[in-house]
Amino acid sequence: MCPDIRGQRSSEDPTARLEEARGLALAIGIVVAESYILNVRVVRPNTLFGEGQVQRIATDCELHEAELVIVDGALSAIQQRNLEEKIGRKVIDRTGLILEIFGERAATAEGRLQVELAHLDYQQSRLVRSWTHLERQRGGFGFLGGPGETQIEADRRMIRDRMGKLRRELEQVRKTRELHRKRRGRAPWPVIALVGYTNAGKSTLFNRMTGADVMAEDLLFATLDPTMRAIGLPGVEKAILSDTVGFISDLPTQLVAAFRATLEEVTAADIVLHVRDIANPDSVQQKRQVLAVLADLGVVNEEGEGVDAPVIEVWNKWDLLNEERRDELQTIASTDDSVIPISAITGTGVDALGDRLGAILTKGARTYAFVIPASDGARIAWLHAHGEVLDEEGAGQGEDGPLRRIDVRLTQKEFGRFEALDD
């Protein structure tokens, strides 16, 4: 159920929020027997809900033979334990549910490390002294005697030790990722990062543009681990397209920290593609959530504009709009260069998106004329691979043999890299 707490979430539609919670449950294979919004006038510190509401939940569980209760909000450890006692069912909150999804979906070693770290951080906050199975005492050590170490203290210490080890491993992964990013930075290929709310269609667009077969289903958090593929664009022989984890409102703080490394790819991108599910009634609110995270990462400013790289809004699922809404949005898109309407599933507008990306990446490109020894195949091949060769012909004889004159369009960045080949 979705608690609608008075004075909170005023900008969010509780119905949309409930639908998203259902999507999260379905994403992990849970069969949803019943879902509804509960208005909470006064937050009860021991159960969150009032007595009558707790009784209603218990009755509905009996009626539908439900084994699990999901509360789409944050529960304290005490509230979770008390609800479980009163309802007689397992209870998890939004954070616990998202952690379960991430735990099931993480595919790479890094992803699994991050998920485990987030799980332990969450578990640590669940250790409350009133849990009877944690009341056991261990005997004193040496000459100290005394009551000894309680089980809860031992559990906390074990969790802290494991978290420390995971953080060290993740730091090593982060350094390796940084080295890879620097290596890519020395390469001449621009990076385009796909970002957006979960289930906006990023992976479907990624597959459409790369011909890859990344998991792309109508599920929240279908993609968790960053994926990269090379693509060709008009005027750009090769670019790297990066698919990232989807954003979501109220992402658990444990995951914000743990998954920051996977979003570092976005901070190094030459272009950021913000993929929006434009057919979703909650699309505007989802956009705010994504921009808030990007602002946190320093990718956009307060106005939502790219700081170091341009941000293009990709209005996906265009095919799901009715004609009236499509015409209305088309009027807006036609006057805004930073917006491209597409349907990743049908391919509509994807070519236009490619043209726009090519135009951005080749903006400021100039034509250069190079005279190179014909025997210098490496530099000639580099120009063909990374620039737009306009003309190539013999240029007489040099000291070391025949020469070639090559007229090629290069961006300033590519020209600098070509010059660096001599170093």
C-alpha positions in Angstrom: 0.0 0.0 0.0 1.0 3.6 -0.5 0.8 5.9 2.5 -0.3 9.4 1.6 1.1 11.4 4.5 -0.4 14.8 5.1 2.1 17.5 4.3 4.4 15.3 2.3 4.8 14.6 -1.4 2.5 17.5 -2.4 4.0 17.5 -5.9 3.4 13.8 -6.6 0.2 12.2 -7.6 -0.5 9.3 -5.1 -2.2 7.3 -7.8 0.9 7.5 -10.0 3.0 6.7 -7.0 0.9 3.6 -6.3 1.2 2.4 -9.9 5.0 2.8 -9.7 5.0 0.7 -6.5 3.0 -2.0 -8.3 5.6 -1.9 -11.1 8.4 -2.3 -8.6 6.7 -5.4 -7.1 6.0 -6.9 -10.5 9.7 -6.3 -11.5 10.8 -8.9 -8.9 8.0 -11.4 -9.8 5.6 -10.6 -6.9 2.0 -11.3 -7.5 0.1 -8.2 -6.3 -3.2 -9.3 -4.7 -4.4 -5.9 -3.6 -3.0 -2.3 -3.7 -4.4 1.0 -2.3 -3.6 4.4 -0.9 -3.9 5.0 2.8 -4.3 8.5 4.0 -2.1 9.1 7.1 -3.2 12.2 9.0 -0.9 11.6 11.9 2.3 9.5 11.7 2.3 6.9 14.5 5.9 6.4 15.7 5.3 2.7 16.5 3.4 1.6 13.4 3.2 4.6 11.0 -0.5 3.8 10.4 -3.5 4.1 12.8 -4.9 1.1 14.6 -7.9 0.9 12.3 -5.7 1.0 9.2 -3.4 -1.7 10.6 -6.5 -3.8 11.2 -7.7 -3.3 7.7 -4.3 -4.4 6.3 -4.4 -7.5 8.5 -8.0 -8.3 7.3 -7.0 -7.9 3.7 -4.0 -10.2 4.1 -6.3 -12.9 5.5 -8.9 -12.3 2.7 -6.3 -12.6 -0.1 -4.0 -15.0 1.7 -1.1 -12.6 1.2 2.3 -13.5 2.5 4.0 -10.2 2.1 3.0 -6.5 2.8 4.9 -3.8 0.9 4.7 -0.2 2.3 5.7 2.3 -0.4 7.5 4.6 2.0 10.2 4.5 4.6 9.6 2.4 7.7 11.8 2.6 10.8 13.0 -0.6 12.2 10.5 -0.4 15.1 7.6 0.3 12.8 8.5 -2.6 10.6 8.8 -5.0 13.5 5.5 -3.8 15.1 3.6 -4.1 11.9 4.9 -7.6 11.3 3.7 -8.6 14.8 0.3 -7.0 14.4 -0.3 -8.2 10.8 1.4 -11.6 11.2 3.1 -11.2 7.8 6.5 -10.2 6.5 6.6 -6.4 5.9 9.1 -4.5 3.8 9.3 -0.8 2.9 10.2 0.9 -0.4 13.9 0.8 0.3 13.9 -2.9 1.1 11.9 -3.7 -2.1 14.3 -1.7 -4.3 17.3 -3.4 -2.7 15.7 -6.8 -3.5 15.3 -5.8 -7.1 18.9 -4.6 -7.4 20.1 -7.7 -5.7 18.3 -9.9 -8.2 19.3 -8.0 -11.3 23.0 -7.0 -10.7 25.0 -8.9 -13.2 28.6 -7.6 -13.0 31.0 -8.2 -10.1 30.9 -4.4 -9.4 27.1 -4.4 -9.4 27.0 -7.2 -6.9 29.5 -5.5 -4.7 27.5 -2.3 -4.7 24.3 -4.1 -3.9 25.8 -6.1 -1.0 27.2 -2.8 0.4 23.8 -1.2 0.2 22.1 -4.2 1.7 24.5 -4.2 4.7 24.0 -0.5 5.2 20.2 -1.1 5.3 20.6 -4.1 7.5 22.7 -2.2 10.0 19.8 0.3 10.5 17.4 -2.6 11.1 19.3 -3.9 14.1 17.2 -2.9 17.1 17.7 -4.0 20.6 14.1 -5.1 21.1 14.6 -8.0 18.7 14.7 -11.1 20.9 17.1 -13.1 18.8 19.7 -10.4 19.2 19.5 -10.4 23.0 21.9 -13.3 23.4 25.1 -12.6 25.4 28.6 -13.8 24.7 30.9 -14.6 27.6 33.5 -12.0 28.8 37.1 -12.3 27.5 40.3 -12.4 29.5 40.3 -10.6 32.9 37.5 -8.2 31.9 34.6 -10.4 32.8 31.4 -8.4 32.9 28.4 -9.0 30.7 30.4 -9.7 27.6 29.5 -8.7 24.0 25.9 -8.8 23.1 24.9 -10.5 19.8 23.7 -7.2 18.4 27.1 -5.6 19.0 28.8 -8.6 17.4 26.4 -8.4 14.4 27.1 -4.7 14.0 30.9 -5.2 14.2 30.7 -8.0 11.6 28.6 -5.8 9.3 31.1 -2.9 9.7 34.0 -5.1 8.9 32.3 -6.5 5.8 31.3 -3.0 4.7 34.9 -1.8 5.1 36.1 -4.7 2.9 33.5 -4.0 0.3 34.3 -0.3 0.2 38.0 -1.1 -0.4 37.1 -3.5 -3.2 34.8 -0.9 -4.8 37.5 1.8 -4.5 39.7 -0.5 -6.5 37.0 -1.0 -9.1 36.5 2.8 -9.2 40.2 3.4 -9.9 40.1 0.7 -12.6 37.1 2.4 -14.1 38.9 5.8 -13.9 41.8 4.3 -15.8 39.5 2.9 -18.5 37.8 6.3 -18.8 41.2 8.1 -19.2 42.2 5.6 -21.8 38.9 6.3 -23.7 39.6 10.0 -23.2 42.9 9.6 -25.1 41.0 7.8 -27.8 39.3 10.0 -30.4 35.8 8.6 -29.8 33.1 10.8 -28.2 30.9 9.3 -25.5 27.1 9.6 -25.5 25.4 8.7 -22.2 21.7 7.6 -22.0 20.0 8.6 -18.7 16.4 8.7 -17.7 13.7 7.5 -15.3 13.5 3.7 -15.0 11.4 2.1 -17.7 11.6 5.2 -20.0 13.0 3.0 -22.8 16.7 3.7 -22.6 17.7 0.0 -23.3 15.2 -0.2 -26.2 16.8 2.9 -27.8 20.3 1.5 -27.0 19.4 -1.7 -28.8 17.9 0.2 -31.7 21.0 2.4 -32.2 23.6 -0.3 -31.6 22.0 -3.5 -32.8 22.9 -5.0 -29.4 20.7 -7.3 -27.4 20.6 -5.6 -23.9 17.7 -6.7 -21.7 14.9 -4.3 -22.6 11.5 -5.2 -21.0 8.5 -3.3 -19.7 9.9 -3.6 -16.2 11.3 -1.1 -13.7 15.1 -1.5 -13.4 15.5 -3.9 -16.3 19.1 -2.5 -16.7 21.3 -2.1 -13.7 24.9 -2.5 -15.0 26.3 0.1 -17.4 26.7 -1.2 -21.0 28.7 0.4 -23.8 28.7 -0.2 -27.5 30.2 1.6 -30.6 27.9 3.3 -33.0 28.4 5.3 -36.3 26.8 8.7 -36.8 26.7 11.2 -39.7 30.1 12.8 -39.9 31.4 10.7 -37.0 32.9 7.3 -37.8 32.7 6.0 -34.3 31.1 7.1 -31.0 30.5 5.2 -27.7 26.9 4.9 -26.5 26.5 4.1 -22.8 23.3 2.8 -21.2 23.0 3.5 -17.5 20.8 2.5 -14.5 17.4 4.1 -14.4 16.6 6.8 -11.9 13.6 6.7 -9.5 12.0 8.9 -6.9 13.2 8.4 -3.3 16.1 6.2 -4.3 17.4 4.6 -1.1 20.3 6.7 0.2 22.3 3.5 0.5 22.0 3.0 -3.3 22.6 6.7 -4.1 26.1 6.3 -2.6 26.7 2.7 -3.7 25.8 3.3 -7.4 27.4 6.7 -7.8 30.3 5.0 -9.6 28.0 3.6 -12.3 26.8 7.2 -13.0 30.3 8.6 -13.2 30.2 7.7 -16.9 27.6 10.4 -17.3 29.9 13.0 -15.9 32.5 12.2 -18.6 30.1 12.1 -21.5 30.3 14.4 -24.5 26.5 14.4 -24.9 23.9 13.4 -22.4 20.6 11.9 -23.8 17.8 12.3 -21.3 15.3 9.7 -22.4 11.7 10.5 -21.2 8.6 8.4 -21.4 6.6 11.2 -22.8 3.4 9.1 -22.8 3.6 8.7 -19.0 1.1 10.9 -17.1 3.8 11.5 -14.5 6.5 12.4 -17.1 7.0 16.0 -15.8 7.6 14.8 -12.2 9.9 12.1 -13.5 11.9 14.7 -15.4 12.3 16.7 -12.2 13.6 13.6 -10.4 16.2 12.9 -13.1 17.4 16.5 -13.3 17.7 16.6 -9.5 20.2 13.6 -9.6 22.1 15.1 -12.6 22.4 18.4 -10.7 23.7 16.4 -7.8 26.4 14.9 -10.0 27.2 18.4 -11.4 26.1 17.4 -14.9 23.4 20.1 -15.2 22.9 23.5 -13.6 19.8 24.7 -11.7 18.0 25.4 -15.0 18.6 21.9 -16.2 21.1 22.9 -18.8 24.3 20.9 -19.4 27.4 22.2 -17.6 30.2 20.5 -19.6 28.2 18.6 -22.2 24.9 19.4 -24.0 21.7 17.6 -22.7 19.3 16.4 -25.4 15.7 15.4 -24.3 14.6 12.4 -26.2 10.8 12.2 -26.0 10.3 8.4 -26.3 7.1 6.3 -26.7 5.8 8.8 -29.3 3.7 6.0 -30.8 1.6 5.7 -27.6 0.3 9.3 -27.8 -3.1 10.1 -29.2 -3.1 12.4 -32.3 -4.2 15.5 -30.4 -1.4 15.2 -27.7 1.2 14.4 -30.4 0.3 17.5 -32.4 0.5 19.6 -29.2 3.9 18.3 -28.3 5.2 18.5 -31.9 4.6 22.2 -31.8 6.8 22.5 -28.7 9.5 20.2 -30.1 9.7 22.0 -33.5 10.8 25.2 -31.7 13.3 23.5 -29.4 16.6 22.1 -30.7 17.2 20.3 -27.5 14.2 18.0 -27.9 13.8 15.0 -30.3 10.5 13.0 -30.4 11.1 9.3 -31.1 9.7 5.9 -30.7 12.5 3.5 -29.9 10.2 0.5 -30.4 9.1 1.4 -34.0 12.2 3.4 -35.0 10.3 6.7 -35.7 12.6 9.7 -35.2 15.8 7.6 -34.4 17.4 8.7 -37.7 16.7 12.3 -36.8 18.2 11.8 -33.4 21.4 10.3 -35.1 21.6 13.4 -37.4 21.3 15.7 -34.4 24.0 13.9 -32.5 26.3 14.0 -35.6 25.7 17.7 -36.0 26.6 18.4 -32.3 29.7 16.3 -32.4 31.0 17.8 -35.7 30.0 21.4 -34.7 33.0 23.7 -35.2 34.7 21.2 -37.5 37.1 22.7 -40.0 38.7 21.5 -43.2 42.4 20.8 -42.9 44.8 19.9 -45.7 47.6 17.5 -44.7 50.5 16.3 -46.8 51.7 13.0 -45.5 54.2 10.4 -46.8 52.3 7.6 -48.6 54.2 5.2 -46.5 52.7 6.6 -43.2 49.7 4.3 -43.4 48.9 4.7 -39.7 48.3 8.4 -39.8 46.4 8.2 -43.1 44.2 5.4 -41.7 43.6 7.6 -38.5 42.3 10.5 -40.6 39.9 8.1 -42.5 38.7 6.6 -39.3 38.2 9.8 -37.3 37.5 12.6 -39.8 35.4 13.2 -42.9 37.9 12.8 -45.8 36.8 15.2 -48.5 39.6 14.6 -51.0 42.8 12.6 -51.3 45.3 12.7 -54.1 49.0 12.3 -54.8 51.2 15.3 -53.9 54.5 14.6 -55.6 57.7 13.2 -54.3 59.2 13.8 -50.9 62.6 12.9 -49.4 61.4 9.5 -48.3 59.1 8.7 -51.2 55.7 9.6 -52.6 53.4 12.1 -50.7 49.6 12.2 -50.3 47.5 15.3 -49.8 44.4 14.7 -47.7 41.6 17.2 -47.2 39.7 16.3 -44.1 37.1 17.8 -41.8 38.0 17.5 -38.1 36.7 19.0 -34.9 39.2 21.0 -32.8 39.3 18.1 -30.4 40.1 15.6 -33.2 42.7 17.9 -34.7 44.5 18.1 -31.3 44.5 14.4 -31.1 45.9 14.0 -34.6 48.7 16.5 -33.8 49.4 14.5 -30.6 50.2 11.4 -32.8 53.6 12.9 -33.5 54.5 13.0 -29.8 
